Amino acid sequence: MPCVLRLPPEVRGELQVQAAAGYPAEACGLLLGVLDAAQCRVVAQRPARNVNRERAGDRFEVDPLDYIAAEQAASAAGMAVVGVWHSHPDHPARPSETDRALAWPGWSYVILSVSAGQVVDLRSWRLAGKDFYEEEVRHG
């Protein structure tokens, strides 16, 4: 099971801009890349609409059409969807119980903590059984 997430600086910058722009709602999207036994290497990201309108300040739900588009783009580029990113407005970059309940094994979950419209932290997590463990985030 990989424990290192390789995140290129340009993709990290895109995530930070989109997370800050979405504040005070949760922003979200998908991570495209390559997964092997030692690491998850992100090559690109695709923003997605958060279709959770009732609780957008503390919940996200990726628009299914955006998910399909990300799968198609990844496949066309010889990659796969390897994870999800989302922001936590005014909360730490740690998975919530809701995040855990909805997570899929095998994917990276990048969470960006946003406070007063500024990204203050970025961390990545992976589901193992019923619990998350933190992945090391390295430059791509």
Z-matrix of the N, CA and C atoms (Angstrom, degrees):
N
C 1 1.462
C 2 1.530 1 108.75
N 3 1.335 2 117.70 1 123.96
C 4 1.467 3 119.62 2 -177.58
C 5 1.525 4 112.02 3 -61.06
N 6 1.307 5 114.68 4 147.48
C 7 1.459 6 118.63 5 176.65
C 8 1.519 7 111.41 6 -129.00
N 9 1.325 8 116.68 7 7.26
C 10 1.462 9 121.15 8 178.03
C 11 1.525 10 108.67 9 -124.04
N 12 1.312 11 115.50 10 130.69
C 13 1.460 12 121.51 11 173.84
C 14 1.520 13 107.17 12 -108.08
N 15 1.324 14 116.99 13 120.28
C 16 1.465 15 121.74 14 176.59
C 17 1.519 16 107.24 15 -95.00
N 18 1.330 17 115.54 16 117.45
C 19 1.457 18 122.52 17 -175.06
C 20 1.528 19 109.04 18 -125.07
N 21 1.344 20 117.40 19 107.63
C 22 1.468 21 119.24 20 -179.48
C 23 1.528 22 111.67 21 -59.91
N 24 1.323 23 117.29 22 146.45
C 25 1.474 24 120.35 23 -179.29
C 26 1.529 25 113.26 24 -55.43
N 27 1.350 26 117.57 25 -37.48
C 28 1.464 27 118.44 26 -178.72
C 29 1.526 28 111.31 27 -67.68
N 30 1.335 29 117.74 28 -35.86
C 31 1.470 30 120.15 29 177.50
C 32 1.525 31 109.55 30 -70.84
N 33 1.311 32 116.43 31 -42.50
C 34 1.471 33 119.86 32 176.77
C 35 1.526 34 110.21 33 -56.92
N 36 1.331 35 116.57 34 -43.44
C 37 1.464 36 120.41 35 178.56
C 38 1.520 37 112.20 36 -62.11
N 39 1.330 38 117.25 37 -40.90
C 40 1.468 39 120.62 38 177.45
C 41 1.532 40 110.45 39 -61.89
N 42 1.318 41 116.88 40 -43.04
C 43 1.467 42 120.49 41 179.60
C 44 1.526 43 110.57 42 -61.70
N 45 1.320 44 116.01 43 -42.97
C 46 1.461 45 119.89 44 -179.04
C 47 1.523 46 111.48 45 -63.91
N 48 1.317 47 117.38 46 -42.65
C 49 1.472 48 121.19 47 179.38
C 50 1.530 49 109.85 48 -62.87
N 51 1.323 50 117.45 49 -46.67
C 52 1.459 51 121.28 50 -176.97
C 53 1.526 52 112.06 51 -69.25
N 54 1.340 53 117.07 52 -38.31
C 55 1.468 54 119.93 53 177.86
C 56 1.524 55 110.62 54 -64.65
N 57 1.333 56 116.92 55 -43.03
C 58 1.465 57 120.91 56 179.32
C 59 1.527 58 110.63 57 -66.08
N 60 1.338 59 117.12 58 -40.36
C 61 1.463 60 121.05 59 -179.16
C 62 1.527 61 111.93 60 -66.52
N 63 1.308 62 117.57 61 -28.90
C 64 1.457 63 121.10 62 -179.34
C 65 1.514 64 114.37 63 -79.00
N 66 1.325 65 116.56 64 -17.21
C 67 1.463 66 121.75 65 -177.58
C 68 1.526 67 110.49 66 -56.72
N 69 1.325 68 120.10 67 135.97
C 70 1.458 69 128.65 68 12.12
C 71 1.537 70 114.91 69 -93.56
N 72 1.321 71 117.53 70 9.46
C 73 1.466 72 119.98 71 176.02
C 74 1.527 73 109.25 72 -88.95
N 75 1.319 74 115.81 73 163.53
C 76 1.458 75 120.39 74 173.78
C 77 1.517 76 108.71 75 -76.73
N 78 1.314 77 116.01 76 127.50
C 79 1.463 78 122.84 77 172.57
C 80 1.524 79 106.96 78 -96.66
N 81 1.334 80 116.54 79 156.55
C 82 1.462 81 118.49 80 -177.16
C 83 1.517 82 111.01 81 -154.23
N 84 1.312 83 115.25 82 167.76
C 85 1.450 84 121.60 83 177.58
C 86 1.515 85 110.32 84 -178.89
N 87 1.322 86 115.05 85 -172.13
C 88 1.457 87 121.77 86 -175.09
C 89 1.519 88 110.55 87 -121.53
N 90 1.315 89 115.44 88 149.40
C 91 1.451 90 123.02 89 179.73
C 92 1.520 91 108.75 90 -104.72
N 93 1.325 92 116.79 91 129.81
C 94 1.461 93 121.99 92 179.71
C 95 1.516 94 108.48 93 -112.45
N 96 1.326 95 115.05 94 138.85
C 97 1.453 96 117.66 95 -179.65
C 98 1.503 97 113.19 96 176.24
N 99 1.329 98 114.24 97 -149.28
C 100 1.458 99 122.67 98 -175.56
C 101 1.524 100 108.09 99 -130.61
N 102 1.311 101 114.97 100 133.84
C 103 1.459 102 121.81 101 -179.39
C 104 1.513 103 108.20 102 -116.75
N 105 1.346 104 116.46 103 129.51
C 106 1.456 105 119.37 104 172.80
C 107 1.518 106 108.78 105 -133.96
N 108 1.311 107 117.53 106 -171.41
C 109 1.458 108 121.05 107 -173.46
C 110 1.527 109 113.45 108 -66.96
N 111 1.325 110 117.70 109 -22.19
C 112 1.456 111 119.98 110 -174.58
C 113 1.523 112 114.45 111 -105.23
N 114 1.330 113 117.23 112 -22.44
C 115 1.461 114 118.35 113 -173.60
C 116 1.523 115 111.69 114 -163.10
N 117 1.312 116 113.77 115 166.23
C 118 1.456 117 122.32 116 171.59
C 119 1.525 118 105.38 117 -114.59
N 120 1.329 119 116.17 118 118.15
C 121 1.464 120 120.41 119 -178.22
C 122 1.518 121 108.94 120 -107.79
N 123 1.331 122 116.11 121 110.90
C 124 1.458 123 121.67 122 178.08
C 125 1.523 124 108.39 123 -80.88
N 126 1.322 125 115.86 124 134.39
C 127 1.459 126 121.82 125 178.63
C 128 1.527 127 110.12 126 -109.38
N 129 1.334 128 116.44 127 -34.36
C 130 1.465 129 121.38 128 -177.63
C 131 1.522 130 109.09 129 -154.37
N 132 1.308 131 114.83 130 168.64
C 133 1.464 132 120.49 131 174.45
C 134 1.519 133 108.21 132 -132.97
N 135 1.306 134 114.83 133 154.39
C 136 1.467 135 121.20 134 176.61
C 137 1.514 136 107.67 135 -126.19
N 138 1.337 137 118.54 136 117.99
C 139 1.461 138 119.02 137 175.61
C 140 1.529 139 109.49 138 -65.48
N 141 1.316 140 115.13 139 153.95
C 142 1.466 141 120.76 140 177.74
C 143 1.523 142 108.24 141 -135.37
N 144 1.310 143 114.84 142 153.98
C 145 1.463 144 119.30 143 174.79
C 146 1.525 145 108.79 144 -77.09
N 147 1.317 146 115.45 145 140.11
C 148 1.464 147 121.86 146 173.15
C 149 1.524 148 106.43 147 -88.01
N 150 1.333 149 116.15 148 108.96
C 151 1.462 150 119.24 149 -176.90
C 152 1.531 151 112.71 150 -88.86
N 153 1.326 152 117.11 151 2.84
C 154 1.467 153 119.89 152 174.86
C 155 1.528 154 107.53 153 -83.60
N 156 1.305 155 116.63 154 94.51
C 157 1.468 156 121.50 155 -177.03
C 158 1.535 157 112.06 156 -82.70
N 159 1.322 158 117.54 157 -31.07
C 160 1.464 159 120.37 158 -175.95
C 161 1.523 160 112.80 159 -70.22
N 162 1.340 161 117.23 160 -35.42
C 163 1.465 162 120.54 161 -176.17
C 164 1.520 163 110.83 162 -129.78
N 165 1.321 164 117.76 163 39.52
C 166 1.468 165 121.74 164 -175.68
C 167 1.525 166 112.86 165 -60.36
N 168 1.325 167 117.96 166 -21.37
C 169 1.463 168 120.92 167 179.31
C 170 1.510 169 113.81 168 -74.94
N 171 1.347 170 117.29 169 -18.78
C 172 1.468 171 118.59 170 179.89
C 173 1.535 172 113.57 171 -144.44
N 174 1.322 173 116.87 172 15.53
C 175 1.469 174 121.33 173 177.01
C 176 1.523 175 108.51 174 -146.08
N 177 1.330 176 115.27 175 154.32
C 178 1.454 177 118.68 176 173.34
C 179 1.518 178 109.08 177 -138.85
N 180 1.303 179 113.91 178 151.92
C 181 1.454 180 122.08 179 173.46
C 182 1.525 181 106.38 180 -143.31
N 183 1.331 182 115.98 181 117.44
C 184 1.455 183 121.18 182 -178.67
C 185 1.523 184 109.46 183 -66.46
N 186 1.328 185 115.62 184 130.80
C 187 1.453 186 120.81 185 176.22
C 188 1.534 187 108.69 186 -58.89
N 189 1.342 188 118.30 187 125.85
C 190 1.469 189 120.88 188 -178.26
C 191 1.528 190 113.35 189 -57.04
N 192 1.328 191 118.08 190 -34.85
C 193 1.466 192 120.00 191 178.72
C 194 1.529 193 111.20 192 -67.49
N 195 1.323 194 116.64 193 -35.94
C 196 1.462 195 120.42 194 176.64
C 197 1.532 196 110.39 195 -68.39
N 198 1.320 197 116.70 196 -36.75
C 199 1.466 198 120.40 197 177.11
C 200 1.533 199 110.16 198 -63.33
N 201 1.312 200 116.93 199 -46.40
C 202 1.470 201 121.02 200 179.56
C 203 1.526 202 110.24 201 -60.65
N 204 1.323 203 116.96 202 -43.40
C 205 1.471 204 121.12 203 179.01
C 206 1.531 205 110.68 204 -62.12
N 207 1.324 206 117.52 205 -39.45
C 208 1.465 207 120.97 206 178.60
C 209 1.524 208 110.80 207 -66.61
N 210 1.331 209 117.22 208 -41.70
C 211 1.473 210 120.75 209 177.32
C 212 1.519 211 110.43 210 -60.87
N 213 1.333 212 117.05 211 -42.85
C 214 1.463 213 121.41 212 -179.56
C 215 1.531 214 111.05 213 -66.23
N 216 1.325 215 116.64 214 -43.05
C 217 1.464 216 120.48 215 179.41
C 218 1.525 217 110.54 216 -64.37
N 219 1.322 218 116.83 217 -42.41
C 220 1.462 219 120.62 218 179.23
C 221 1.524 220 110.34 219 -62.62
N 222 1.313 221 116.43 220 -47.86
C 223 1.460 222 121.38 221 -179.03
C 224 1.534 223 111.31 222 -60.23
N 225 1.323 224 116.65 223 -43.54
C 226 1.464 225 121.19 224 -179.79
C 227 1.528 226 111.61 225 -63.01
N 228 1.334 227 117.02 226 -27.36
C 229 1.467 228 121.86 227 -179.01
C 230 1.529 229 112.27 228 -96.89
N 231 1.328 230 117.45 229 6.40
C 232 1.461 231 120.69 230 -179.52
C 233 1.516 232 113.31 231 74.13
N 234 1.316 233 116.64 232 26.95
C 235 1.465 234 122.05 233 -179.50
C 236 1.521 235 108.99 234 -122.70
N 237 1.325 236 114.85 235 -170.34
C 238 1.458 237 121.70 236 176.38
C 239 1.519 238 109.00 237 -140.87
N 240 1.316 239 116.21 238 162.71
C 241 1.464 240 119.77 239 168.48
C 242 1.527 241 105.33 240 -74.25
N 243 1.324 242 116.17 241 121.75
C 244 1.461 243 120.93 242 -175.45
C 245 1.526 244 112.59 243 -113.19
N 246 1.335 245 116.44 244 -0.60
C 247 1.449 246 117.78 245 179.37
C 248 1.515 247 112.84 246 174.20
N 249 1.316 248 112.58 247 -176.98
C 250 1.464 249 123.10 248 -178.43
C 251 1.519 250 107.57 249 -128.59
N 252 1.317 251 115.77 250 146.06
C 253 1.459 252 119.34 251 170.32
C 254 1.526 253 107.65 252 -122.15
N 255 1.318 254 115.48 253 147.82
C 256 1.461 255 119.78 254 172.46
C 257 1.517 256 109.51 255 -157.15
N 258 1.314 257 115.01 256 163.06
C 259 1.460 258 120.00 257 -178.95
C 260 1.520 259 110.67 258 -102.03
N 261 1.317 260 114.53 259 156.26
C 262 1.458 261 122.73 260 172.32
C 263 1.522 262 107.58 261 -119.40
N 264 1.336 263 117.52 262 96.32
C 265 1.465 264 119.67 263 178.48
C 266 1.537 265 111.40 264 -64.86
N 267 1.310 266 115.42 265 123.35
C 268 1.470 267 122.74 266 176.53
C 269 1.529 268 113.30 267 56.81
N 270 1.333 269 115.97 268 31.12
C 271 1.467 270 121.97 269 176.37
C 272 1.522 271 108.91 270 -142.56
N 273 1.318 272 117.39 271 157.48
C 274 1.473 273 120.49 272 -178.78
C 275 1.532 274 112.37 273 -64.34
N 276 1.314 275 115.21 274 160.63
C 277 1.466 276 122.57 275 178.57
C 278 1.528 277 109.95 276 -82.81
N 279 1.313 278 115.22 277 53.64
C 280 1.465 279 122.93 278 177.92
C 281 1.514 280 107.90 279 -123.22
N 282 1.337 281 117.39 280 145.54
C 283 1.468 282 119.11 281 -179.35
C 284 1.531 283 111.86 282 -65.35
N 285 1.303 284 115.34 283 139.05
C 286 1.461 285 121.28 284 174.18
C 287 1.524 286 108.82 285 -85.13
N 288 1.296 287 116.10 286 172.46
C 289 1.464 288 120.07 287 175.63
C 290 1.525 289 109.99 288 -62.71
N 291 1.313 290 117.44 289 -37.39
C 292 1.472 291 120.73 290 176.82
C 293 1.526 292 110.17 291 -63.61
N 294 1.340 293 117.22 292 -42.83
C 295 1.462 294 120.24 293 176.67
C 296 1.529 295 110.40 294 -56.83
N 297 1.314 296 116.22 295 -45.38
C 298 1.461 297 120.60 296 -178.47
C 299 1.522 298 111.31 297 -64.38
N 300 1.299 299 116.77 298 -43.45
C 301 1.463 300 120.96 299 -177.10
C 302 1.527 301 112.14 300 -63.95
N 303 1.326 302 117.32 301 -29.46
C 304 1.464 303 121.36 302 -176.35
C 305 1.533 304 113.53 303 -101.04
N 306 1.326 305 117.42 304 -2.17
C 307 1.466 306 121.24 305 -175.44
C 308 1.526 307 112.30 306 -74.04
N 309 1.327 308 114.00 307 151.76
C 310 1.460 309 122.34 308 176.19
C 311 1.518 310 108.80 309 -107.61
N 312 1.323 311 117.85 310 136.93
C 313 1.466 312 119.06 311 174.81
C 314 1.530 313 110.32 312 -64.77
N 315 1.324 314 116.04 313 148.52
C 316 1.454 315 120.78 314 176.55
C 317 1.509 316 114.77 315 91.91
N 318 1.325 317 118.77 316 -8.90
C 319 1.462 318 122.02 317 179.47
C 320 1.518 319 110.55 318 -106.61
N 321 1.329 320 115.10 319 153.35
C 322 1.459 321 121.74 320 171.30
C 323 1.522 322 107.90 321 -90.10
N 324 1.319 323 115.88 322 142.84
C 325 1.466 324 122.39 323 178.53
C 326 1.524 325 108.13 324 -122.12
N 327 1.327 326 115.65 325 99.16
C 328 1.461 327 121.27 326 178.77
C 329 1.523 328 107.75 327 -86.50
N 330 1.323 329 115.39 328 127.81
C 331 1.465 330 121.28 329 179.10
C 332 1.519 331 108.10 330 -121.62
N 333 1.328 332 114.86 331 130.20
C 334 1.457 333 121.37 332 178.05
C 335 1.527 334 108.22 333 -111.33
N 336 1.320 335 116.42 334 123.68
C 337 1.456 336 121.15 335 175.25
C 338 1.524 337 108.04 336 -84.45
N 339 1.346 338 115.64 337 127.78
C 340 1.462 339 121.06 338 -179.10
C 341 1.525 340 107.98 339 -121.99
N 342 1.324 341 115.36 340 127.28
C 343 1.452 342 120.95 341 178.47
C 344 1.524 343 108.65 342 -127.74
N 345 1.335 344 116.32 343 127.80
C 346 1.467 345 122.10 344 -179.33
C 347 1.522 346 111.82 345 51.40
N 348 1.345 347 116.48 346 37.41
C 349 1.452 348 121.43 347 176.63
C 350 1.514 349 115.49 348 81.05
N 351 1.341 350 117.66 349 6.49
C 352 1.466 351 122.28 350 179.93
C 353 1.524 352 110.27 351 -120.33
N 354 1.327 353 117.26 352 135.17
C 355 1.460 354 121.20 353 176.16
C 356 1.523 355 108.03 354 -72.80
N 357 1.328 356 115.80 355 126.03
C 358 1.463 357 120.46 356 -178.75
C 359 1.525 358 112.76 357 -112.77
N 360 1.341 359 117.79 358 -11.94
C 361 1.459 360 120.16 359 -179.46
C 362 1.522 361 109.32 360 -162.79
N 363 1.322 362 115.88 361 150.02
C 364 1.456 363 122.71 362 174.82
C 365 1.516 364 107.05 363 -140.12
N 366 1.328 365 116.11 364 125.13
C 367 1.467 366 121.51 365 179.79
C 368 1.522 367 108.34 366 -140.11
N 369 1.336 368 116.10 367 157.77
C 370 1.454 369 120.83 368 -180.00
C 371 1.520 370 110.50 369 -124.88
N 372 1.317 371 114.31 370 145.93
C 373 1.464 372 121.92 371 -174.31
C 374 1.519 373 109.80 372 -135.04
N 375 1.326 374 115.66 373 155.50
C 376 1.462 375 122.19 374 177.78
C 377 1.526 376 107.76 375 -138.81
N 378 1.313 377 115.18 376 138.16
C 379 1.462 378 121.56 377 -179.17
C 380 1.525 379 109.96 378 -80.01
N 381 1.320 380 116.53 379 129.79
C 382 1.468 381 123.05 380 174.58
C 383 1.521 382 106.46 381 -131.12
N 384 1.316 383 117.08 382 107.34
C 385 1.463 384 119.75 383 -174.41
C 386 1.510 385 109.29 384 68.85
N 387 1.314 386 115.26 385 -120.77
C 388 1.460 387 119.87 386 -179.84
C 389 1.520 388 112.85 387 -104.18
N 390 1.323 389 116.91 388 3.59
C 391 1.460 390 120.52 389 -175.57
C 392 1.518 391 111.50 390 -125.32
N 393 1.327 392 114.91 391 155.14
C 394 1.450 393 121.64 392 173.60
C 395 1.522 394 109.25 393 -91.09
N 396 1.326 395 116.16 394 146.97
C 397 1.454 396 120.13 395 165.33
C 398 1.519 397 107.04 396 -124.89
N 399 1.320 398 115.22 397 152.48
C 400 1.454 399 119.11 398 -176.74
C 401 1.521 400 110.88 399 -82.66
N 402 1.323 401 115.06 400 136.70
C 403 1.464 402 121.93 401 174.71
C 404 1.522 403 108.98 402 -93.90
N 405 1.295 404 116.40 403 146.40
C 406 1.442 405 120.69 404 171.19
C 407 1.530 406 108.36 405 -73.53
N 408 1.328 407 117.42 406 132.10
C 409 1.467 408 121.56 407 178.36
C 410 1.531 409 106.88 408 -103.87
N 411 1.337 410 114.41 409 121.94
C 412 1.468 411 120.84 410 178.08
C 413 1.520 412 109.03 411 -120.76
N 414 1.330 413 115.53 412 156.67
C 415 1.466 414 119.50 413 174.11
C 416 1.511 415 108.35 414 -62.28
N 417 1.337 416 116.03 415 141.99
C 418 1.450 417 122.49 416 -176.44
C 419 1.483 418 113.76 417 -62.95
